[in-house]
């Protein structure tokens, strides 16, 4: 059975074509998460400020993501739209093992919190490049209900 993430990546353009798994896991780990269901796929949209050097943004964000220490964060994919409404714009897909680890790290909607390394990522890196406050970006957390493979 193919992993849900492989399907997502077949539909979008990955900024770094030579991307390796930042967590150095084997595909078996990803496969088990997909097979069990309940993984959280978070999509964060970035809108760059005018006149930002896209290559600098890409490099800085990718380096910062690689340094994140978030328990239960399995993968991060830095994306650039090539078709559709967000053509030429950036997003990050975050893959968390489950809702519990997401809430352990980031709290609940009623009681939010941010891990230390995430604060560095947002305040020291992301804030330089995007429009608005990094903590107010457009995002959605999706719970995987069922993988449908063909």
VMD Tcl script that builds the backbone (N, CA, C; Angstrom):
set m [mol new atoms 450]
animate dup $m
set s [atomselect $m all]
$s set {name element resname resid chain x y z} {
  {N N UNK 1 A 0.844 -1.172 0.000}
  {CA C UNK 1 A 0.000 0.000 0.000}
  {C C UNK 1 A 0.894 1.241 0.000}
  {N N UNK 2 A 0.602 2.181 -0.883}
  {CA C UNK 2 A 1.425 3.388 -0.965}
  {C C UNK 2 A 1.034 4.353 0.134}
  {N N UNK 3 A 1.999 5.095 0.594}
  {CA C UNK 3 A 1.780 6.074 1.652}
  {C C UNK 3 A 1.065 7.298 1.092}
  {N N UNK 4 A 0.172 7.868 1.855}
  {CA C UNK 4 A -0.562 9.076 1.497}
  {C C UNK 4 A 0.373 10.195 1.060}
  {N N UNK 5 A 1.524 10.309 1.707}
  {CA C UNK 5 A 2.454 11.391 1.378}
  {C C UNK 5 A 3.032 11.247 -0.012}
  {N N UNK 6 A 3.242 10.038 -0.470}
  {CA C UNK 6 A 3.762 9.843 -1.816}
  {C C UNK 6 A 2.767 10.392 -2.819}
  {N N UNK 7 A 1.480 10.193 -2.570}
  {CA C UNK 7 A 0.449 10.738 -3.440}
  {C C UNK 7 A 0.492 12.259 -3.439}
  {N N UNK 8 A 0.590 12.869 -2.260}
  {CA C UNK 8 A 0.653 14.329 -2.180}
  {C C UNK 8 A 1.835 14.842 -2.987}
  {N N UNK 9 A 2.980 14.229 -2.816}
  {CA C UNK 9 A 4.177 14.698 -3.512}
  {C C UNK 9 A 4.076 14.517 -5.018}
  {N N UNK 10 A 3.245 13.593 -5.484}
  {CA C UNK 10 A 3.085 13.438 -6.923}
  {C C UNK 10 A 2.252 14.566 -7.513}
  {N N UNK 11 A 1.549 15.319 -6.668}
  {CA C UNK 11 A 0.687 16.392 -7.151}
  {C C UNK 11 A 1.307 17.775 -7.042}
  {N N UNK 12 A 2.396 17.908 -6.318}
  {CA C UNK 12 A 2.960 19.226 -6.068}
  {C C UNK 12 A 4.437 19.261 -6.393}
  {N N UNK 13 A 4.954 20.476 -6.524}
  {CA C UNK 13 A 6.374 20.643 -6.836}
  {C C UNK 13 A 7.154 20.793 -5.547}
  {N N UNK 14 A 8.146 19.960 -5.358}
  {CA C UNK 14 A 8.980 20.047 -4.169}
  {C C UNK 14 A 10.118 21.009 -4.471}
  {N N UNK 15 A 10.332 21.979 -3.566}
  {CA C UNK 15 A 11.348 22.996 -3.786}
  {C C UNK 15 A 12.721 22.371 -3.955}
  {N N UNK 16 A 13.070 21.440 -3.111}
  {CA C UNK 16 A 14.380 20.814 -3.155}
  {C C UNK 16 A 14.229 19.430 -3.781}
  {N N UNK 17 A 14.569 19.320 -5.048}
  {CA C UNK 17 A 14.355 18.070 -5.776}
  {C C UNK 17 A 15.160 16.906 -5.206}
  {N N UNK 18 A 16.257 17.192 -4.533}
  {CA C UNK 18 A 17.087 16.136 -3.963}
  {C C UNK 18 A 16.743 15.883 -2.504}
  {N N UNK 19 A 15.534 16.224 -2.102}
  {CA C UNK 19 A 15.140 16.174 -0.703}
  {C C UNK 19 A 15.310 14.777 -0.117}
  {N N UNK 20 A 15.892 14.724 1.032}
  {CA C UNK 20 A 16.016 13.495 1.803}
  {C C UNK 20 A 15.117 13.632 3.028}
  {N N UNK 21 A 14.735 12.535 3.597}
  {CA C UNK 21 A 13.942 12.581 4.818}
  {C C UNK 21 A 14.762 13.279 5.904}
  {N N UNK 22 A 14.252 14.393 6.469}
  {CA C UNK 22 A 15.030 15.118 7.467}
  {C C UNK 22 A 15.175 14.357 8.775}
  {N N UNK 23 A 14.406 13.352 8.986}
  {CA C UNK 23 A 14.455 12.596 10.234}
  {C C UNK 23 A 15.258 11.312 10.083}
  {N N UNK 24 A 15.830 11.082 8.915}
  {CA C UNK 24 A 16.665 9.902 8.649}
  {C C UNK 24 A 15.955 8.598 8.999}
  {N N UNK 25 A 14.655 8.541 8.750}
  {CA C UNK 25 A 13.935 7.297 9.014}
  {C C UNK 25 A 13.848 6.499 7.718}
  {N N UNK 26 A 13.531 5.231 7.854}
  {CA C UNK 26 A 13.319 4.452 6.642}
  {C C UNK 26 A 11.840 4.527 6.279}
  {N N UNK 27 A 11.508 4.137 5.077}
  {CA C UNK 27 A 10.121 4.240 4.636}
  {C C UNK 27 A 9.192 3.397 5.497}
  {N N UNK 28 A 9.712 2.378 6.131}
  {CA C UNK 28 A 8.886 1.531 6.978}
  {C C UNK 28 A 8.191 2.303 8.081}
  {N N UNK 29 A 8.874 3.298 8.669}
  {CA C UNK 29 A 8.256 4.115 9.712}
  {C C UNK 29 A 7.075 4.871 9.134}
  {N N UNK 30 A 7.291 5.505 7.979}
  {CA C UNK 30 A 6.216 6.268 7.344}
  {C C UNK 30 A 5.057 5.353 6.984}
  {N N UNK 31 A 5.376 4.189 6.474}
  {CA C UNK 31 A 4.343 3.254 6.068}
  {C C UNK 31 A 3.490 2.838 7.258}
  {N N UNK 32 A 4.108 2.576 8.409}
  {CA C UNK 32 A 3.340 2.169 9.585}
  {C C UNK 32 A 2.403 3.278 10.039}
  {N N UNK 33 A 2.850 4.525 9.975}
  {CA C UNK 33 A 1.983 5.637 10.365}
  {C C UNK 33 A 0.788 5.706 9.432}
  {N N UNK 34 A 1.029 5.581 8.135}
  {CA C UNK 34 A -0.066 5.649 7.177}
  {C C UNK 34 A -1.023 4.478 7.336}
  {N N UNK 35 A -0.485 3.298 7.580}
  {CA C UNK 35 A -1.332 2.124 7.726}
  {C C UNK 35 A -2.234 2.221 8.953}
  {N N UNK 36 A -1.716 2.781 10.044}
  {CA C UNK 36 A -2.503 2.875 11.272}
  {C C UNK 36 A -3.543 3.975 11.194}
  {N N UNK 37 A -3.320 4.978 10.381}
  {CA C UNK 37 A -4.229 6.111 10.323}
  {C C UNK 37 A -4.039 6.991 11.541}
  {N N UNK 38 A -4.728 8.099 11.561}
  {CA C UNK 38 A -4.644 8.989 12.704}
  {C C UNK 38 A -3.493 9.965 12.645}
  {N N UNK 39 A -2.625 9.854 11.634}
  {CA C UNK 39 A -1.557 10.836 11.490}
  {C C UNK 39 A -2.185 12.209 11.255}
  {N N UNK 40 A -1.448 13.236 11.599}
  {CA C UNK 40 A -1.898 14.609 11.361}
  {C C UNK 40 A -1.045 15.196 10.249}
  {N N UNK 41 A -1.703 15.703 9.225}
  {CA C UNK 41 A -1.040 16.396 8.124}
  {C C UNK 41 A -1.408 17.869 8.280}
  {N N UNK 42 A -0.419 18.696 8.554}
  {CA C UNK 42 A -0.651 20.131 8.727}
  {C C UNK 42 A -0.104 20.855 7.507}
  {N N UNK 43 A -0.906 21.732 6.938}
  {CA C UNK 43 A -0.467 22.518 5.783}
  {C C UNK 43 A -0.422 23.980 6.195}
  {N N UNK 44 A 0.778 24.560 6.114}
  {CA C UNK 44 A 1.006 25.961 6.473}
  {C C UNK 44 A 1.334 26.733 5.201}
  {N N UNK 45 A 0.617 27.822 4.953}
  {CA C UNK 45 A 0.828 28.625 3.754}
  {C C UNK 45 A 1.706 29.827 4.075}
  {N N UNK 46 A 2.712 30.050 3.250}
  {CA C UNK 46 A 3.596 31.202 3.410}
  {C C UNK 46 A 3.377 32.163 2.248}
  {N N UNK 47 A 3.202 33.435 2.562}
  {CA C UNK 47 A 3.129 34.481 1.545}
  {C C UNK 47 A 4.332 35.381 1.775}
  {N N UNK 48 A 5.248 35.378 0.809}
  {CA C UNK 48 A 6.480 36.143 0.966}
  {C C UNK 48 A 6.234 37.636 0.803}
  {N N UNK 49 A 7.013 38.413 1.535}
  {CA C UNK 49 A 6.991 39.864 1.367}
  {C C UNK 49 A 7.493 40.195 -0.042}
  {N N UNK 50 A 7.049 41.338 -0.579}
  {CA C UNK 50 A 7.563 41.745 -1.893}
  {C C UNK 50 A 9.083 41.927 -1.836}
  {N N UNK 51 A 9.733 41.607 -2.905}
  {CA C UNK 51 A 11.177 41.805 -3.093}
  {C C UNK 51 A 12.044 40.899 -2.226}
  {N N UNK 52 A 11.474 39.875 -1.638}
  {CA C UNK 52 A 12.279 38.897 -0.891}
  {C C UNK 52 A 12.995 38.005 -1.904}
  {N N UNK 53 A 14.237 37.713 -1.633}
  {CA C UNK 53 A 14.996 36.792 -2.470}
  {C C UNK 53 A 14.518 35.371 -2.142}
  {N N UNK 54 A 13.855 34.754 -3.107}
  {CA C UNK 54 A 13.251 33.434 -2.879}
  {C C UNK 54 A 14.297 32.378 -2.522}
  {N N UNK 55 A 15.466 32.447 -3.132}
  {CA C UNK 55 A 16.503 31.457 -2.823}
  {C C UNK 55 A 16.971 31.579 -1.375}
  {N N UNK 56 A 17.107 32.812 -0.886}
  {CA C UNK 56 A 17.502 33.014 0.517}
  {C C UNK 56 A 16.428 32.468 1.455}
  {N N UNK 57 A 15.162 32.772 1.133}
  {CA C UNK 57 A 14.044 32.267 1.934}
  {C C UNK 57 A 14.073 30.738 1.966}
  {N N UNK 58 A 14.179 30.116 0.799}
  {CA C UNK 58 A 14.175 28.652 0.722}
  {C C UNK 58 A 15.291 28.057 1.576}
  {N N UNK 59 A 16.484 28.588 1.422}
  {CA C UNK 59 A 17.640 28.066 2.159}
  {C C UNK 59 A 17.452 28.238 3.666}
  {N N UNK 60 A 17.051 29.433 4.092}
  {CA C UNK 60 A 16.893 29.710 5.525}
  {C C UNK 60 A 15.811 28.836 6.148}
  {N N UNK 61 A 14.681 28.717 5.476}
  {CA C UNK 61 A 13.569 27.933 6.016}
  {C C UNK 61 A 13.925 26.446 6.052}
  {N N UNK 62 A 14.539 25.947 5.000}
  {CA C UNK 62 A 14.894 24.530 4.971}
  {C C UNK 62 A 15.921 24.194 6.047}
  {N N UNK 63 A 16.888 25.083 6.269}
  {CA C UNK 63 A 17.869 24.849 7.335}
  {C C UNK 63 A 17.195 24.867 8.705}
  {N N UNK 64 A 16.308 25.842 8.918}
  {CA C UNK 64 A 15.625 25.957 10.211}
  {C C UNK 64 A 14.740 24.743 10.477}
  {N N UNK 65 A 14.052 24.272 9.455}
  {CA C UNK 65 A 13.206 23.089 9.621}
  {C C UNK 65 A 14.058 21.882 10.008}
  {N N UNK 66 A 15.219 21.750 9.391}
  {CA C UNK 66 A 16.111 20.637 9.694}
  {C C UNK 66 A 16.612 20.640 11.128}
  {N N UNK 67 A 16.598 21.808 11.766}
  {CA C UNK 67 A 17.079 21.932 13.145}
  {C C UNK 67 A 15.973 21.803 14.194}
  {N N UNK 68 A 14.717 21.724 13.757}
  {CA C UNK 68 A 13.613 21.628 14.717}
  {C C UNK 68 A 13.713 20.350 15.540}
  {N N UNK 69 A 13.413 20.484 16.811}
  {CA C UNK 69 A 13.391 19.336 17.729}
  {C C UNK 69 A 11.967 19.219 18.280}
  {N N UNK 70 A 11.105 18.585 17.512}
  {CA C UNK 70 A 9.701 18.444 17.889}
  {C C UNK 70 A 9.381 16.949 17.970}
  {N N UNK 71 A 9.180 16.402 19.167}
  {CA C UNK 71 A 8.839 14.979 19.284}
  {C C UNK 71 A 7.561 14.655 18.502}
  {N N UNK 72 A 7.601 13.587 17.740}
  {CA C UNK 72 A 6.426 13.165 16.985}
  {C C UNK 72 A 6.291 13.813 15.623}
  {N N UNK 73 A 7.159 14.775 15.302}
  {CA C UNK 73 A 7.177 15.350 13.955}
  {C C UNK 73 A 7.970 14.386 13.079}
  {N N UNK 74 A 7.288 13.752 12.138}
  {CA C UNK 74 A 7.920 12.712 11.332}
  {C C UNK 74 A 8.573 13.251 10.071}
  {N N UNK 75 A 7.929 14.215 9.445}
  {CA C UNK 75 A 8.430 14.761 8.181}
  {C C UNK 75 A 7.988 16.204 8.028}
  {N N UNK 76 A 8.756 16.926 7.233}
  {CA C UNK 76 A 8.359 18.260 6.789}
  {C C UNK 76 A 8.724 18.360 5.316}
  {N N UNK 77 A 7.815 18.887 4.527}
  {CA C UNK 77 A 8.043 19.064 3.098}
  {C C UNK 77 A 7.883 20.540 2.774}
  {N N UNK 78 A 8.908 21.150 2.210}
  {CA C UNK 78 A 8.863 22.554 1.801}
  {C C UNK 78 A 8.465 22.565 0.329}
  {N N UNK 79 A 7.369 23.232 0.021}
  {CA C UNK 79 A 6.756 23.145 -1.299}
  {C C UNK 79 A 6.636 24.505 -1.966}
  {N N UNK 80 A 6.623 24.477 -3.289}
  {CA C UNK 80 A 6.341 25.672 -4.075}
  {C C UNK 80 A 5.279 25.293 -5.094}
  {N N UNK 81 A 4.170 26.040 -5.104}
  {CA C UNK 81 A 3.073 25.747 -6.018}
  {C C UNK 81 A 3.486 25.945 -7.464}
  {N N UNK 82 A 3.073 25.025 -8.322}
  {CA C UNK 82 A 3.382 25.164 -9.740}
  {C C UNK 82 A 2.116 25.240 -10.586}
  {N N UNK 83 A 0.954 25.037 -9.962}
  {CA C UNK 83 A -0.303 25.035 -10.693}
  {C C UNK 83 A -1.420 25.359 -9.707}
  {N N UNK 84 A -2.433 26.057 -10.146}
  {CA C UNK 84 A -3.576 26.336 -9.280}
  {C C UNK 84 A -3.514 27.701 -8.626}
  {N N UNK 85 A -4.333 27.879 -7.604}
  {CA C UNK 85 A -4.480 29.193 -6.960}
  {C C UNK 85 A -3.213 29.709 -6.317}
  {N N UNK 86 A -2.371 28.847 -5.820}
  {CA C UNK 86 A -1.153 29.290 -5.120}
  {C C UNK 86 A 0.105 29.048 -5.949}
  {N N UNK 87 A -0.044 29.171 -7.252}
  {CA C UNK 87 A 1.100 29.008 -8.149}
  {C C UNK 87 A 2.196 30.005 -7.775}
  {N N UNK 88 A 3.413 29.503 -7.598}
  {CA C UNK 88 A 4.551 30.348 -7.256}
  {C C UNK 88 A 4.664 30.677 -5.779}
  {N N UNK 89 A 3.697 30.245 -4.982}
  {CA C UNK 89 A 3.732 30.518 -3.542}
  {C C UNK 89 A 4.170 29.263 -2.785}
  {N N UNK 90 A 4.535 29.476 -1.531}
  {CA C UNK 90 A 5.143 28.413 -0.729}
  {C C UNK 90 A 4.210 27.886 0.352}
  {N N UNK 91 A 4.413 26.626 0.674}
  {CA C UNK 91 A 3.724 25.973 1.787}
  {C C UNK 91 A 4.688 24.991 2.434}
  {N N UNK 92 A 4.328 24.602 3.635}
  {CA C UNK 92 A 5.043 23.529 4.319}
  {C C UNK 92 A 3.995 22.489 4.693}
  {N N UNK 93 A 4.300 21.236 4.418}
  {CA C UNK 93 A 3.465 20.143 4.917}
  {C C UNK 93 A 4.230 19.515 6.070}
  {N N UNK 94 A 3.585 19.503 7.228}
  {CA C UNK 94 A 4.155 18.889 8.430}
  {C C UNK 94 A 3.401 17.594 8.668}
  {N N UNK 95 A 4.100 16.531 8.984}
  {CA C UNK 95 A 3.457 15.250 9.260}
  {C C UNK 95 A 3.786 14.854 10.691}
  {N N UNK 96 A 2.735 14.783 11.511}
  {CA C UNK 96 A 2.871 14.390 12.916}
  {C C UNK 96 A 2.290 12.994 13.093}
  {N N UNK 97 A 2.846 12.252 14.027}
  {CA C UNK 97 A 2.435 10.863 14.248}
  {C C UNK 97 A 0.950 10.744 14.573}
  {N N UNK 98 A 0.427 11.660 15.374}
  {CA C UNK 98 A -0.982 11.599 15.754}
  {C C UNK 98 A -1.383 12.902 16.449}
  {N N UNK 99 A -2.648 13.016 16.777}
  {CA C UNK 99 A -3.168 14.223 17.409}
  {C C UNK 99 A -2.570 14.444 18.793}
  {N N UNK 100 A -2.325 13.374 19.521}
  {CA C UNK 100 A -1.769 13.510 20.870}
  {C C UNK 100 A -0.406 14.192 20.841}
  {N N UNK 101 A 0.492 13.752 19.955}
  {CA C UNK 101 A 1.818 14.385 19.918}
  {C C UNK 101 A 1.728 15.826 19.433}
  {N N UNK 102 A 0.803 16.101 18.526}
  {CA C UNK 102 A 0.610 17.486 18.081}
  {C C UNK 102 A 0.186 18.355 19.260}
  {N N UNK 103 A -0.789 17.880 20.032}
  {CA C UNK 103 A -1.280 18.654 21.176}
  {C C UNK 103 A -0.269 18.692 22.319}
  {N N UNK 104 A 0.512 17.637 22.503}
  {CA C UNK 104 A 1.573 17.669 23.521}
  {C C UNK 104 A 2.574 18.777 23.223}
  {N N UNK 105 A 2.854 19.000 21.950}
  {CA C UNK 105 A 3.824 20.018 21.544}
  {C C UNK 105 A 3.225 21.414 21.406}
  {N N UNK 106 A 2.029 21.512 20.838}
  {CA C UNK 106 A 1.462 22.811 20.480}
  {C C UNK 106 A 0.205 23.184 21.264}
  {N N UNK 107 A -0.208 22.335 22.174}
  {CA C UNK 107 A -1.398 22.622 22.955}
  {C C UNK 107 A -2.664 22.358 22.156}
  {N N UNK 108 A -3.765 22.845 22.702}
  {CA C UNK 108 A -5.076 22.685 22.074}
  {C C UNK 108 A -5.542 24.054 21.587}
  {N N UNK 109 A -6.621 24.110 20.810}
  {CA C UNK 109 A -7.126 25.424 20.398}
  {C C UNK 109 A -7.451 26.334 21.591}
  {N N UNK 110 A -7.913 25.752 22.699}
  {CA C UNK 110 A -8.242 26.545 23.887}
  {C C UNK 110 A -7.027 26.886 24.738}
  {N N UNK 111 A -5.963 26.122 24.608}
  {CA C UNK 111 A -4.773 26.320 25.433}
  {C C UNK 111 A -3.509 26.105 24.585}
  {N N UNK 112 A -3.242 27.039 23.637}
  {CA C UNK 112 A -2.095 26.846 22.748}
  {C C UNK 112 A -0.760 27.069 23.458}
  {N N UNK 113 A 0.271 26.426 22.937}
  {CA C UNK 113 A 1.639 26.635 23.409}
  {C C UNK 113 A 2.560 26.371 22.223}
  {N N UNK 114 A 3.796 26.839 22.329}
  {CA C UNK 114 A 4.756 26.635 21.248}
  {C C UNK 114 A 6.077 26.134 21.814}
  {N N UNK 115 A 6.642 25.087 21.226}
  {CA C UNK 115 A 7.951 24.606 21.667}
  {C C UNK 115 A 9.037 25.650 21.399}
  {N N UNK 116 A 10.087 25.592 22.184}
  {CA C UNK 116 A 11.200 26.542 22.072}
  {C C UNK 116 A 11.790 26.584 20.662}
  {N N UNK 117 A 12.064 25.426 20.069}
  {CA C UNK 117 A 12.677 25.432 18.737}
  {C C UNK 117 A 11.716 25.975 17.680}
  {N N UNK 118 A 10.412 25.805 17.910}
  {CA C UNK 118 A 9.419 26.354 16.983}
  {C C UNK 118 A 9.400 27.879 17.083}
  {N N UNK 119 A 9.514 28.410 18.287}
  {CA C UNK 119 A 9.569 29.867 18.468}
  {C C UNK 119 A 10.761 30.456 17.717}
  {N N UNK 120 A 11.910 29.787 17.796}
  {CA C UNK 120 A 13.089 30.243 17.045}
  {C C UNK 120 A 12.793 30.221 15.548}
  {N N UNK 121 A 12.221 29.133 15.058}
  {CA C UNK 121 A 11.881 29.004 13.633}
  {C C UNK 121 A 10.965 30.152 13.195}
  {N N UNK 122 A 9.922 30.421 13.966}
  {CA C UNK 122 A 8.974 31.473 13.592}
  {C C UNK 122 A 9.560 32.872 13.734}
  {N N UNK 123 A 10.103 33.175 14.915}
  {CA C UNK 123 A 10.501 34.548 15.226}
  {C C UNK 123 A 11.829 34.967 14.613}
  {N N UNK 124 A 12.782 34.055 14.552}
  {CA C UNK 124 A 14.117 34.419 14.077}
  {C C UNK 124 A 14.327 34.134 12.593}
  {N N UNK 125 A 13.547 33.241 12.031}
  {CA C UNK 125 A 13.746 32.888 10.623}
  {C C UNK 125 A 12.550 33.324 9.781}
  {N N UNK 126 A 11.413 32.717 10.003}
  {CA C UNK 126 A 10.243 32.942 9.161}
  {C C UNK 126 A 9.803 34.403 9.132}
  {N N UNK 127 A 9.859 35.086 10.254}
  {CA C UNK 127 A 9.393 36.476 10.346}
  {C C UNK 127 A 10.108 37.411 9.375}
  {N N UNK 128 A 11.330 37.078 8.995}
  {CA C UNK 128 A 12.090 37.921 8.070}
  {C C UNK 128 A 11.520 37.902 6.654}
  {N N UNK 129 A 10.797 36.864 6.312}
  {CA C UNK 129 A 10.449 36.627 4.915}
  {C C UNK 129 A 8.963 36.724 4.580}
  {N N UNK 130 A 8.097 36.478 5.536}
  {CA C UNK 130 A 6.672 36.390 5.186}
  {C C UNK 130 A 5.905 37.644 5.594}
  {N N UNK 131 A 4.780 37.834 4.939}
  {CA C UNK 131 A 3.875 38.929 5.273}
  {C C UNK 131 A 3.124 38.543 6.545}
  {N N UNK 132 A 3.041 39.456 7.487}
  {CA C UNK 132 A 2.300 39.214 8.720}
  {C C UNK 132 A 3.114 38.474 9.761}
  {N N UNK 133 A 2.440 38.180 10.857}
  {CA C UNK 133 A 3.082 37.476 11.966}
  {C C UNK 133 A 3.130 35.973 11.669}
  {N N UNK 134 A 4.270 35.349 11.926}
  {CA C UNK 134 A 4.380 33.912 11.644}
  {C C UNK 134 A 3.342 33.059 12.375}
  {N N UNK 135 A 2.912 33.493 13.547}
  {CA C UNK 135 A 1.938 32.708 14.305}
  {C C UNK 135 A 0.506 32.914 13.809}
  {N N UNK 136 A 0.342 33.764 12.797}
  {CA C UNK 136 A -1.001 34.051 12.281}
  {C C UNK 136 A -1.157 33.632 10.818}
  {N N UNK 137 A -0.277 32.757 10.328}
  {CA C UNK 137 A -0.379 32.311 8.942}
  {C C UNK 137 A -1.639 31.476 8.742}
  {N N UNK 138 A -2.033 31.323 7.490}
  {CA C UNK 138 A -3.146 30.439 7.160}
  {C C UNK 138 A -2.634 29.002 7.247}
  {N N UNK 139 A -3.321 28.179 8.024}
  {CA C UNK 139 A -2.931 26.773 8.148}
  {C C UNK 139 A -4.157 25.935 8.449}
  {N N UNK 140 A -4.029 24.655 8.178}
  {CA C UNK 140 A -5.060 23.689 8.550}
  {C C UNK 140 A -4.369 22.402 8.965}
  {N N UNK 141 A -4.817 21.827 10.075}
  {CA C UNK 141 A -4.354 20.515 10.520}
  {C C UNK 141 A -5.410 19.494 10.100}
  {N N UNK 142 A -4.988 18.490 9.375}
  {CA C UNK 142 A -5.892 17.447 8.898}
  {C C UNK 142 A -5.562 16.130 9.589}
  {N N UNK 143 A -6.586 15.438 10.029}
  {CA C UNK 143 A -6.401 14.099 10.587}
  {C C UNK 143 A -6.672 13.092 9.473}
  {N N UNK 144 A -5.714 12.202 9.248}
  {CA C UNK 144 A -5.886 11.186 8.213}
  {C C UNK 144 A -6.995 10.240 8.663}
  {N N UNK 145 A -8.054 10.177 7.888}
  {CA C UNK 145 A -9.179 9.303 8.206}
  {C C UNK 145 A -8.987 7.920 7.584}
  {N N UNK 146 A -8.578 7.911 6.339}
  {CA C UNK 146 A -8.364 6.638 5.652}
  {C C UNK 146 A -7.494 6.906 4.439}
  {N N UNK 147 A -6.540 6.022 4.249}
  {CA C UNK 147 A -5.742 6.093 3.030}
  {C C UNK 147 A -6.458 5.293 1.958}
  {N N UNK 148 A -6.579 5.883 0.791}
  {CA C UNK 148 A -7.207 5.201 -0.334}
  {C C UNK 148 A -6.140 5.059 -1.409}
  {N N UNK 149 A -5.689 3.863 -1.619}
  {CA C UNK 149 A -4.613 3.621 -2.588}
  {C C UNK 149 A -5.181 2.939 -3.821}
  {N N UNK 150 A -4.531 3.147 -4.936}
  {CA C UNK 150 A -4.917 2.472 -6.171}
  {C C UNK 150 A -3.703 2.121 -6.968}
}
mol reanalyze $m
mol bondsrecalc $m
mol representation Tube
mol addrep $m
